Amino acid sequence: MTTASEVPSGNTRGEKPVRNGNHPEEWSVADSAEIYGVQRWGNDYFNINAEGLLAARTLNVEVPLLDIVEGATERELGMPLLLRIENILDAQVLRLNEAFQAAIRDGGYKNVYRGVYPIKVNQQAQVVEEVAAFGARFQHGFEVGSKPEMIAALAMLEQPGSLIICNGYKDAEFIELGLYAGKLGFNCFFVLETPAELPVIIERSRALGIAPAIGVRIKMNTPVGGHWNKTGGDRGVFGLTTTQLIDVIDELKREDMLDCLQLLHCHLGSQIPNIRDIRSGIVEACRYYVDLCEEGARLTHIDLGGGLAVDYTGSKSSDDQSRNYSLEEYCADIVEALKSTLDSYEVAHPVIVTESGRATVAYSSVLLFNILDVNHFEPIPLPQSNNPEHPQLQQMRDILAYLKPDRLQECYNDAFFHRQEVRELFKRGQIDLRSCAVAENLYLDVLQRISAEVDKLDRVPAELENLKVSLADIYYGNFSLFQSLPDIWAIGQMFPIMPIHRLKEAPTREAVIADITCDCDGKIDRFIDVWEGSRQTLPLHSLREGEEYYLGVFLVGAYQETLGDLHNLFGDTNVVSVRMNKDGSFDLVKEIHGDTIADVLSYVEYQPREMQLRHRDLAERAVKEGRISARERQTIIRAFNASLNGYTYYEKEDS
Ligand SMILES: *Cc1c(COP(=O)(O)O)cnc(C)c1O
């Protein structure tokens, strides 16, 4: 019979290989690649090397992320760290442009592709600057939805002829900026979201003597699947209805400016998982295009908006967080649908514009953090009590004796019942705290043993299915979900998450991840599963004494950064942009230290300087009243000031 003072026998710490039939000692990096799905979601940008390290890679460059973590830490850019890999961003811009060029060539389409990057998807200067610099060779332009984004685009764009597509509600100032951009050599379009914008555009362009290039955004009726796309149709807030469109055309005719109408804009939605929706959207857009030409507009551009999806789960399906098409198919389908529809009406092929944001930037950012602590749901050794044991505890011990494969459910029920009884006795003061702890310990012991037996069964009893999840470890990560991964919390999005090292070893633990905010929503308990779509726990390695354990959250380049908030006053993380070199080295090309505590406090209107003075007064009073010495006062003030200027996240003593 086991006593509570013994650690359960069998596997050390109850560790087991995560997949049946795999023995930990036979684990290989290929097994890690499979359970974490690296090849499925990685888009060829990530690879596990022979040393078991996750490496970022593009064509002929490969750098382990652990090397970058170490390099950054040495430069006092500790965890959590947002890593931007410029080579990957460049590669995505290149792939997008080359895929359209190939589709245009192969499909016999008689015009060109011009991409624009929608700044709202990731407005960070490092990202926008890199898209502008690398994209210049393709005249890759920007889509802007506000004056600040317009200013950013104007300051970053290098290549004359690049497009600037102005969406959103535009006032006179916004329009002037756009008209001047045209003078500077950019191809700037004002896309009408509402008819009310037209008079302002006409007035400003007349006043400045610059002809505007105008686009119209149409309200699409094609229903589009996916999580992000509930805004189309009659009640959609963006775009012109057919009656408004007619109104705009007649107004332009009256003003003798119909020749300024040159672009048709339609944005079906973001993260469109099903290629068929994209095709039918294009056919609808072409009908508008053709009839606008009939009306006398000299259209030259068709802008299909965003929507190119990212396969977050790697399942290549029409699920919300996946896509059932490749980039090449996306381009080929667009080119083919445009060509065949327009040819049937004998209308000339326009320049194809897309506003891919998510697919352009998602892959290039990785959130890295270390694990601070783990909570195991396992019995722990407790000192033997001298008092006689309560009969309830004895009955719990007895369960261990009759725990057999055919009585698992019964044992589970018994353990649950007796623990409940003990909790009641405790409330009534009939059992002490130590006995209570022994009972909780016995309960976990029974559950762990049941779980080990369940693993051997072919069919799991329904009530025991969630047992594993309820026994999963909690790994505490040094990050804030609300600051760095807001979409996990807000819309239940899943991102690939995995350790970036020790991938030669079998992960022997099953875990959920908690962040360091003290909010019960600050946890990740839904993970991508290659076989089932999603799972409630993530296989991880057990921590080693004195060694950091690093996890990466991948494909976080789109929409996560500025949507994040200051929950619990955790601020921006450290950020580094790296460029990987052919010899496996890398350069930290840009670095930004995350918010200090003084920074985040000033965002919520505290005055750090004043706080320092007040704290000093407090310490001085303590000296006067004899509670501390003048020397102690200095130590206390120094600690306060150092904290104020420090990182908001958990910092190790030596760093
Ligand atoms: C958000 C947005 C985009 C970007 O869409 P993705 O799906 O991220 O590529 C493009 N165009 C418009 C008008 C948008 O509002």
The ligand as an ORCA input file, in Angstrom:
! r2SCAN-3c Opt
* xyz 0 1
  C      -8.138     45.270    -43.454
  C      -8.170     45.552    -44.879
  C      -7.272     44.909    -45.746
  C      -6.307     43.832    -45.299
  O      -6.903     42.582    -45.374
  P      -6.033     41.253    -45.169
  O      -7.060     40.194    -45.145
  O      -5.295     41.418    -43.896
  O      -5.121     41.105    -46.304
  C      -7.290     45.277    -47.065
  N      -8.152     46.205    -47.530
  C      -9.041     46.825    -46.719
  C      -9.970     47.834    -47.293
  C      -9.089     46.514    -45.380
  O     -10.000     47.108    -44.602
*
